[in-house]
Amino acid sequence: MAMKQEASSRNDSNDVIRAILINIRVPELPYPAGKPADADIPDWLPLLHSCWTEQRNERVINVLNAVKMTWSVRQVNAAYLADRVMDVFLKTSGLHVSLVQRIARLRFLLAWQIEVHGEQGLNDESVLRQWLDGLQSLRGWSDSGGRAARQLLAQLDELVVVADQCFGERSMEAFERFATQWRQDQLQKEGRIGKLRTRLLETEQGASRQRAADQMSRALVARALGNRKLPADVIDFISTIWTPLLRQAAWKDGLTSDNVRHANKLLEWIVWIADPALSDNERDKLYQVGEHLSDKVREVWSRIQSDPLPESSLSGLEAVMVARLRGQSLDLVPVEQRHVDERWLNLSATDTSAASGYTGQWFVKGSDEDEQRLYFLTLLEDSQDVLMTNGEGVKLGLMDWPEFEAGLKKGDIRRLPDLNPFGAVVDQTIAALVQVLRSQVEKRREAKAKAEAQAEALRVARAKAEQARLEAEALRAAEAEKALQLQAEEQQAVEAAEAERLSRELYEAARAKVDALKLGSWIALEPTAASEKPSDGLPIEALKLKLAVRLNATDKLVFVDRLGLNRTEYTSTALIELIVSGAAKTLSSEAEFEDTLSRVVGRIRVGRT
């Protein structure tokens, strides 16, 4: 289950990095205007190789900006990602500035790996990321100019050659071999550092005890003697016998032991007795102290030293005491001025409880390339000195505890912040870019939705405008059609009125003709009105009838043909309608005569033929 979750997390990370390389857009970066064809995308490896060979302290994106070529989105984002990771690593790694500046040039190699391998160039399995993470072991490295510093710089010079080979071969195999050897060297080095620190600690603890004993004995003697004048024998006894005894007591039994306290008290009595300025006014006390002084000296000596005190060493001191008890004057010699280091007289008053929180921690003095890193190996309790080492476990020096605390307060000494491993820098950078990517995707989604909404609104507006136009056109067409219809109706009405007028005029004219018919008047009926059919296939001529009778009572007109046969009756109204419709017409007497004449002539001609 854990392996599945780890694989899932790795896949998610890979997807995120892939999305960043493809989708993120950073203002003012040289992105292509469109999507260039693969054949149009230049090979940037020679350019990156050149920058690495020259060891340029320059950002990859600046190099791309300086070369006016059409870079792909993936190349631009790979350069930006490599720059951003290395820029953050420069500021937050915690490594020495001169070291990080060299390491940061790997941005050219990193940009290439990100562009070629994408997420694999930055994930946990990346050999470049693993090597950069391993640089935490160089936390204590300083550019001190020493052998260890030169050795590391030589290894980094070798890295220049190795990366150059990787660019030339377009493969990371050379770097993988370098990283493997580097890890082996670091493991061996860490083992040596641990042994060096252990031996150094043992040596310095003994030296600290000896140093504390020596410094305390000197300080006690200097304080006791002060600016006094004492007999030469007493000064000699204190210098040759009692000062070494104090030092031995402090070293053997501790700085605050009873033996040190007794030896120091006895030192003060010796000085009190030997200095007339101190003891002349208390003669009784002088006798009491002087009477037992030699015995006290032997007693304290025997408590500290295994060998007895040589009697000859007390001769001068005893002679001075006898002279002082007798009141004899002595030749006094000014004591050599000595500096009293009060720190050694008040070691127990110094609070060193905070030292436990500093043990095993790194501190820094100076800044930038002059920065020196100090490893707080331990506080030597006896001398209250801070033992400092470098990153190789070699002693840098001692610093007394008050000086160290004062340096911390002033800021001359600073605690080195925790290292920010390269992997953490990558993860932090990716997390920040994920937020940027999400924001950009959301903005693009909003912009797309807005554009679609605007397009839809425009489409709806255009549709409405088109609908309005069509409706307006339809309205205009309807109005035009209505106008035409009205015009047609008006025309029809005019025509109907005209037709009605003509019909009325025809009817009146026909009535007038009918009314004007007299007996013997002729009318002509069209064949359809006469209901006659052809007998010989020849055209039917109009039937002519003569008014024979007019019955005013029944408004009937009786017509007969030429022979007085085929009696036909019409009412005046019916005859009027026949005349109006053209089915009948009235004939005048002249017309009848001409007609008769035409028929007679025609018959004659037919007969002759």
PAGURO-120877 format. One line per 8 residues: number of its first residue (from 1); for each residue x negated, y, z of C-alpha. Coordinates in steps of 0.05 Angstrom, whole numbers, plus 32768, in hexadecimal, padded with zeros to 4 digits. Example, Ala and Ser with C-alpha at 12.3 -4.5 7.8 and 13.67 -1.06 7.14 Angstrom:
BEGIN
1 = 7F0A:7FA6:809C | 7EEF:7FEB:808F
END
This chain:
BEGIN
1 = 8000:8000:8000 | 7FC8:8030:8013 | 7FA4:8021:7FD1 | 7FE5:802F:7FAA | 7FEF:8071:7FCE | 7FA7:8085:7FC1 | 7FAE:8073:7F78 | 7FEF:809A:7F74
9 = 7FCF:80D6:7F95 | 7F95:80D3:7F64 | 7FC4:80CF:7F29 | 7FEB:810C:7F44 | 7FA9:8132:7F4A | 7F96:811E:7F03 | 7FD9:8135:7EE8 | 7FD1:8178:7F0D
17 = 7F8C:8185:7EF0 | 7FA4:8171:7EAB | 7FDE:81A0:7EB1 | 7FB0:81D9:7EC7 | 7F82:81CE:7E8C | 7FBB:81CE:7E5A | 7FEE:81FF:7E76 | 7FCE:8234:7EA2
25 = 7FC1:8279:7E85 | 7F94:82AC:7EA6 | 7F96:82F4:7E8E | 7F5B:830F:7E64 | 7F3F:82CA:7E55 | 7F2D:82BA:7E0C | 7F68:828C:7DFC | 7F76:827E:7DB2
33 = 7FAF:82A4:7D92 | 7FD3:8264:7D7D | 7FC3:821B:7D7F | 7F84:8212:7D56 | 7F78:81D1:7D2F | 7F45:81A1:7D4D | 7F16:81AF:7D13 | 7F16:81FA:7D24
41 = 7F02:81F0:7D6D | 7EB6:81FA:7D75 | 7E89:81CB:7D9B | 7E75:81F2:7DD9 | 7E43:81BF:7DF4 | 7E06:81E0:7DD2 | 7E1A:8223:7DF1 | 7E21:8205:7E37
49 = 7DE0:81DF:7E2E | 7DBC:821F:7E1C | 7DD7:8243:7E59 | 7DC1:820B:7E86 | 7D7C:8207:7E67 | 7D73:8252:7E73 | 7D8D:8249:7EBA | 7DBC:8284:7EB2
57 = 7DE1:829E:7EEF | 7E1E:82AE:7EC5 | 7E66:8298:7EC4 | 7E7A:8269:7E8D | 7EB7:8293:7E7A | 7E8A:82D0:7E70 | 7E60:82A7:7E40 | 7E9E:8294:7E19
65 = 7EB5:82DC:7E17 | 7E72:82F2:7DFC | 7E75:82C0:7DC3 | 7EAD:82D4:7D93 | 7EC8:828F:7D81 | 7F0C:826E:7D84 | 7F09:8243:7DC3 | 7F3F:8211:7DD4
73 = 7F6C:821B:7E10 | 7F4D:81DE:7E30 | 7F06:81FA:7E28 | 7F1B:823E:7E45 | 7F3F:8220:7E80 | 7F06:81EF:7E8D | 7ED5:8229:7E8F | 7F03:8251:7EBC
81 = 7F0C:8216:7EEC | 7EC2:8208:7EF0 | 7EB3:8251:7EFD | 7EE7:8258:7F32 | 7ED1:8219:7F57 | 7E88:822D:7F56 | 7E97:8276:7F6A | 7EBD:825E:7FA7
89 = 7E86:822B:7FB7 | 7E52:8263:7FB4 | 7E78:828B:7FE8 | 7E91:8255:8017 | 7E64:8219:8013 | 7E39:822E:804E | 7DF9:8219:802A | 7DBE:8248:8024
97 = 7DC8:827F:7FEF | 7D8B:826D:7FC5 | 7DA0:8224:7FC5 | 7DE8:8232:7FB1 | 7DD2:8261:7F79 | 7DAD:8227:7F59 | 7DE6:81F7:7F64 | 7E19:8228:7F48
105 = 7DF7:8224:7F04 | 7E14:81DE:7EFF | 7E54:8202:7EEA | 7E3E:81F8:7EA2 | 7E39:81AD:7EAC | 7E7A:81AD:7ED4 | 7EA0:81D4:7E9D | 7E89:81A1:7E6A
113 = 7E9F:8166:7E95 | 7EE3:8185:7EA3 | 7EEF:8194:7E59 | 7EDA:814E:7E43 | 7EF5:8123:7E7C | 7F2B:8151:7E99 | 7F40:813A:7EDE | 7F07:8107:7EE0
121 = 7ED5:8140:7EE0 | 7EEF:8158:7F24 | 7F0E:811C:7F48 | 7EEF:80F4:7F81 | 7ECE:80C3:7F52 | 7EA8:80F9:7F2C | 7E5D:80EF:7F36 | 7E53:813B:7F33
129 = 7E86:8148:7F6A | 7E69:8110:7F95 | 7E23:812D:7F8F | 7E3A:8173:7F9F | 7E60:815A:7FDB | 7E20:8139:7FF3 | 7DFE:817C:7FF7 | 7E1A:8184:803E
137 = 7DDB:8161:8056 | 7DB4:81A0:8040 | 7DD9:81CC:8071 | 7D9B:81DD:8098 | 7D6F:81EB:805B | 7D4E:822F:8057 | 7D1F:824B:8023 | 7CE7:824F:8056
145 = 7CAF:823F:8025 | 7C9C:8201:804C | 7C8E:81BB:8032 | 7CD6:81A3:803C | 7CF2:81E1:8019 | 7CC3:81D8:7FDE | 7CD4:818F:7FD9 | 7D1F:819E:7FD1
153 = 7D12:81D4:7F9E | 7CE9:81A2:7F77 | 7D23:8172:7F77 | 7D51:81A9:7F5C | 7D1E:81B8:7F26 | 7D24:816E:7F14 | 7D6F:8178:7F11 | 7D65:81AC:7EDB
161 = 7D43:8178:7EAF | 7D77:8143:7EC0 | 7DB2:8170:7EAD | 7D8E:8185:7E6D | 7D88:813B:7E5B | 7DD3:8132:7E69 | 7DE4:816B:7E39 | 7DB6:814F:7E04
169 = 7DD0:8108:7E09 | 7E19:811E:7E15 | 7E1A:80EE:7E4F | 7E16:80F1:7E9B | 7DEC:80B2:7EA3 | 7DAD:80DA:7EB3 | 7DD1:8101:7EE9 | 7DEE:80C1:7F07
177 = 7DA7:80A5:7F0E | 7D90:80E6:7F2D | 7DCB:80E7:7F5E | 7DBE:809E:7F73 | 7D75:80AD:7F83 | 7D89:80ED:7FA6 | 7DB8:80C8:7FD5 | 7D82:8095:7FE6
185 = 7D50:80CC:7FF5 | 7D82:80F0:8021 | 7D92:80B1:8049 | 7D48:80A6:8056 | 7D3F:80EF:8067 | 7D79:80EE:809A | 7D59:80B2:80BC | 7D16:80D7:80C1
193 = 7D38:8116:80DB | 7D5A:80EF:8113 | 7D18:80D0:8129 | 7CF4:8112:8125 | 7D28:8134:8151 | 7D26:80FC:8184 | 7CDA:80FF:818B | 7CDA:814B:818B
201 = 7D0F:814C:81C2 | 7CE6:811D:81EE | 7CA7:8145:81E4 | 7CC8:8189:81EF | 7CED:8173:822E | 7CAA:8161:824F | 7C89:81A1:8236 | 7CC5:81C9:824E
209 = 7CBD:81AE:8294 | 7C73:81BD:8294 | 7C7F:8202:8277 | 7CB5:8213:82AA | 7C89:81FD:82E3 | 7C4F:8227:82CA | 7C79:8264:82BD | 7C9D:8260:8300
217 = 7C5C:8258:8328 | 7C3E:8295:8304 | 7C7C:82BE:8310 | 7C7E:82AC:835B | 7C35:82BD:8364 | 7C3B:82FE:833C | 7C77:8313:8367 | 7C53:8301:83A8
225 = 7C13:8326:8396 | 7C33:8363:8376 | 7C04:83A0:8377 | 7BE3:838F:83B9 | 7B9B:838F:83D0 | 7B84:834E:83EF | 7B43:832D:8404 | 7B20:830B:83CA
233 = 7B21:82C7:83EE | 7B6D:82CA:83F3 | 7B75:82DD:83AA | 7B47:82A4:8397 | 7B6D:8272:83C3 | 7BAF:8286:83A4 | 7B94:8282:835D | 7B6E:8240:8362
241 = 7B94:8219:8397 | 7BDA:8233:83A2 | 7BF0:8246:835C | 7BE0:81FF:8341 | 7C04:81E3:837E | 7C43:820B:836F | 7C40:81F5:8326 | 7C39:81AC:833B
249 = 7C73:81B1:836B | 7CA0:81D1:8336 | 7C8D:819D:8302 | 7C92:8161:8331 | 7CCD:8172:835C | 7CF3:81A7:8334 | 7CF5:81F2:8333 | 7D26:81F7:836C
257 = 7D0B:81BF:8398 | 7CFA:81C7:83E2 | 7CB0:81BE:83D5 | 7CB0:81F9:83A5 | 7CD7:8222:83D8 | 7CA6:820F:8411 | 7C69:821C:83E6 | 7C85:8260:83D1
265 = 7C96:8273:8419 | 7C50:8261:8430 | 7C33:828B:83F6 | 7C59:82C7:8410 | 7C3D:82BB:8457 | 7BF6:82B6:843D | 7BFE:82F9:8419 | 7C20:8318:8457
273 = 7BE7:8304:8484 | 7BB0:8319:8453 | 7BCD:835E:8445 | 7BC2:838D:8480 | 7BF6:83BC:8465 | 7C2A:8385:8472 | 7C15:8365:84B3 | 7BED:8399:84DC
281 = 7C2C:83B4:84FD | 7C43:836E:8514 | 7C08:8352:853A | 7C30:8320:8563 | 7C4F:8303:8525 | 7C0A:8303:8504 | 7BEF:82D7:853C | 7C2A:82A7:8538
289 = 7C26:829F:84EC | 7BDA:829D:84E8 | 7BD4:8268:851F | 7BFB:8234:84F6 | 7BEC:824B:84AF | 7BB5:8217:84A1 | 7BE0:81DF:84B9 | 7C1B:81F6:848F
297 = 7BEE:81FA:8452 | 7BD7:81B2:845C | 7C1E:819A:8468 | 7C3A:81B9:8428 | 7BFE:81A0:8400 | 7C08:8159:8419 | 7C52:815B:8406 | 7C40:816C:83BE
305 = 7BFC:814E:83B1 | 7BE8:8107:83C0 | 7B9F:8119:83CC | 7B8D:8140:840C | 7B7B:8189:8408 | 7B2F:8194:8407 | 7B1A:81B7:8447 | 7AEB:81E4:8420
313 = 7B26:8202:83FB | 7B41:821E:843D | 7B00:823C:8457 | 7B09:827F:8436 | 7B53:8284:8449 | 7B44:8271:8492 | 7B0C:82A4:8497 | 7B3C:82DA:8480
321 = 7B70:82C4:84B3 | 7B3E:82C5:84EC | 7B27:830B:84D8 | 7B6F:8323:84D5 | 7B7E:8305:851A | 7B41:8328:8538 | 7B53:8369:8517 | 7B15:836C:84EE
329 = 7B15:8396:84AE | 7B10:8371:846C | 7AFA:8383:8426 | 7B39:8387:83FD | 7B3C:837E:83B1 | 7B75:8397:8385 | 7B9D:835D:8369 | 7B9E:8359:831D
337 = 7BDF:8375:8303 | 7C0D:833D:82EC | 7C50:8340:82C9 | 7C89:8321:82F0 | 7CBA:82FD:82C2 | 7CF9:8300:82EC | 7D1A:82CB:82C1 | 7CF0:8295:82E0
345 = 7D02:82AD:8325 | 7D4D:82A8:8318 | 7D57:826C:82EC | 7D8E:8251:8318 | 7DB5:8292:830E | 7DB7:828A:82C2 | 7DF7:826C:82A7 | 7DE6:8239:8272
353 = 7E2A:8215:8270 | 7E38:8230:8229 | 7DFB:820C:820E | 7E20:81CA:8209 | 7E4E:81E9:81D5 | 7E12:81FD:81A9 | 7DEC:81BC:81AB | 7DE8:819C:8166
361 = 7E02:81DC:8144 | 7DE2:8205:810D | 7DD3:824F:8114 | 7DBA:8284:80E4 | 7D89:82BE:80E9 | 7D81:82F1:80B1 | 7DAB:82F5:8072 | 7DAC:82E4:8028
369 = 7D6B:82C6:800F | 7D46:82D8:8051 | 7D78:82AF:8078 | 7D5A:827C:80A8 | 7D82:8243:80C4 | 7D77:822A:810B | 7D8E:81E8:8127 | 7D9F:81EC:8171
377 = 7D80:81A9:8185 | 7D88:81B3:81D0 | 7D7F:81E2:820B | 7D42:81CD:8233 | 7D5F:81D1:8279 | 7D1D:81D8:829E | 7D03:8214:8278 | 7D48:822A:825E
385 = 7D2B:822F:8218 | 7D54:8220:81DA | 7D30:81EE:81AD | 7D3C:81FF:8164 | 7D2C:81D3:8128 | 7D35:81D8:80DD | 7D5B:81AB:80AD | 7D21:817A:80AC
393 = 7D20:8170:80F8 | 7CE0:8199:80FF | 7CD8:81C8:813A | 7CE3:8211:8127 | 7CD5:822D:816C | 7CF1:823C:81B1 | 7D20:8273:81C5 | 7D30:8282:820D
401 = 7D7A:827B:821D | 7D87:82C5:822E | 7D66:82DA:81ED | 7D93:82A9:81C7 | 7DD2:82C3:81E8 | 7DBD:830B:81DB | 7DB1:82FA:8192 | 7DF7:82DC:818D
409 = 7E17:831A:81AB | 7DF1:834A:817D | 7DFE:831F:8140 | 7DB4:8314:8132 | 7DC4:82CA:813B | 7E04:82AF:811D | 7E25:826C:8120 | 7E24:824C:80DB
417 = 7E6C:8240:80C5 | 7E81:81F9:80B5 | 7E6E:81E3:806F | 7EA3:81E5:803A | 7E95:81A7:8011 | 7E99:81AB:7FC5 | 7ED4:817A:7FC5 | 7EFA:81A7:7FF5
425 = 7EEB:81E3:7FC8 | 7F06:81BD:7F8C | 7F45:81A8:7FB2 | 7F51:81EF:7FCB | 7F46:820C:7F86 | 7F74:81D9:7F66 | 7FAA:81E6:7F9A | 7FA5:8231:7F8D
433 = 7FA9:8227:7F42 | 7FE4:81F8:7F4A | 800A:8231:7F6B | 7FF6:825F:7F31 | 800B:822A:7EFF | 804E:8220:7F21 | 8059:826B:7F21 | 8047:8270:7ED8
441 = 8073:8234:7EC5 | 80AC:8253:7EEC | 80A2:8296:7ECA | 809E:8274:7E86 | 80DE:824E:7E97 | 80FF:828E:7EAC | 80E5:82B2:7E6E | 80FE:8278:7E42
449 = 8142:8279:7E65 | 8145:82C4:7E5E | 8132:82C0:7E14 | 8165:828A:7E0A | 8199:82B3:7E2F | 8187:82F0:7E05 | 818A:82C6:7DC6 | 81CD:82AA:7DDB
457 = 81E6:82EF:7DED | 81CD:8308:7DAA | 81EE:82CD:7D87 | 822F:82DA:7DAC | 822B:8324:7D9C | 821D:8315:7D53 | 8256:82E2:7D53 | 8284:8315:7D73
465 = 826D:834A:7D41 | 8278:8319:7D08 | 82BC:8306:7D24 | 82CD:8350:7D2B | 82B5:835C:7CE4 | 82DE:8322:7CCA | 831A:8339:7CF2 | 8310:8380:7CD7
473 = 8309:8366:7C91 | 8346:833A:7C9B | 836C:8375:7CB7 | 8356:83A0:7C7C | 8369:8368:7C4C | 83AC:8360:7C6F | 83B7:83AA:7C6D | 83A3:83AB:7C24
481 = 83D0:8370:7C16 | 8408:8390:7C3C | 83FC:83D1:7C15 | 83FD:83A9:7BD4 | 843B:8385:7BEB | 845C:83C5:7BFE | 8446:83E2:7BBB | 8461:83A4:7B98
489 = 84A1:83A8:7BBF | 84A7:83F1:7BAE | 8498:83E1:7B65 | 84C9:83A8:7B68 | 84FC:83D5:7B88 | 84F0:840A:7B52 | 84F4:83D5:7B1D | 8532:83B8:7B3D
497 = 8551:83FD:7B41 | 853D:840A:7AF9 | 8559:83C6:7AE5 | 8598:83D4:7B0B | 859D:8417:7AEA | 8592:83F9:7AA6 | 85C1:83C2:7AB5 | 85F4:83F3:7ACC
505 = 85E9:841E:7A8E | 85ED:83E0:7A62 | 862C:83CB:7A86 | 864A:8410:7A7E | 8635:8411:7A35 | 8651:83CB:7A2B | 8693:83E0:7A4E | 8695:841D:7A21
513 = 868D:83F0:79E4 | 86C2:83BF:79FD | 86F1:83F8:7A0D | 86E3:8414:79C8 | 86F7:83D3:79A5 | 8735:83D9:797A | 875E:83A6:7957 | 8737:838F:791C
521 = 86F4:839E:793D | 86C0:8368:7935 | 8690:834A:7968 | 8656:831B:795D | 864A:82E1:798C | 8606:82C0:7993 | 8606:8275:7987 | 8600:8263:79D0
529 = 863B:8290:79E0 | 8662:8272:79A6 | 8651:822B:79BB | 8648:8216:7974 | 8618:81E1:795C | 85F7:81DD:7919 | 8616:81AC:78E7 | 85E3:81AB:78B1
537 = 85A3:81BB:78D7 | 85A3:8203:78BE | 859C:823D:78EF | 85DF:824F:7910 | 85F5:8295:7900 | 8617:82C3:7932 | 8662:82B7:7936 | 8689:82F4:7923
545 = 86CD:82FD:7940 | 8701:8332:7935 | 872C:834F:796B | 8772:8337:795B | 8798:8346:799B | 878B:8370:79D7 | 87B4:8360:7A15 | 87AD:839A:7A44
553 = 87D9:837A:7A78 | 87AB:833F:7A81 | 876C:8363:7A6A | 8761:832F:7A35 | 8745:8338:79EF | 8757:8304:79BB | 8726:82FB:7982 | 872C:82D2:7942
561 = 86FC:82C1:790B | 8700:82D9:78C4 | 8735:82A9:78B3 | 875F:82BC:78EE | 874F:8279:790F | 8727:8263:794B | 874A:828F:797B | 871C:82A4:79B4
569 = 8730:82CB:79F1 | 8704:82F6:7A1E | 8713:8322:7A57 | 86F5:8367:7A51 | 86C8:8358:7A8C | 86AF:8317:7A6E | 86A3:8339:7A2B | 867E:8371:7A4D
577 = 8650:833E:7A6F | 8644:831B:7A2D | 8631:835D:7A0C | 8603:8370:7A47 | 85E1:832C:7A44 | 85D9:8332:79F9 | 8604:82F6:79EB | 8635:8323:79C5
585 = 8636:8365:79A2 | 8669:8392:7982 | 8669:839E:7938 | 867F:83DD:7915 | 86AA:83DA:78D5 | 866F:83EF:78AB | 8645:83B8:78C7 | 867D:8387:78B8
593 = 8683:839F:7871 | 8639:8398:7866 | 8639:8354:7884 | 8673:833E:7858 | 8652:835C:781B | 8611:8337:782C | 8635:82F5:7831 | 865B:82FF:77F1
601 = 861D:8311:77CB | 85FA:82D6:77E9 | 8630:82A6:77D4 | 8630:82C1:778E | 85E7:82B6:7787 | 85ED:8270:77A3 | 8624:8261:7771 | 85FC:8279:7736
609 = 85C3:824E:774A
END
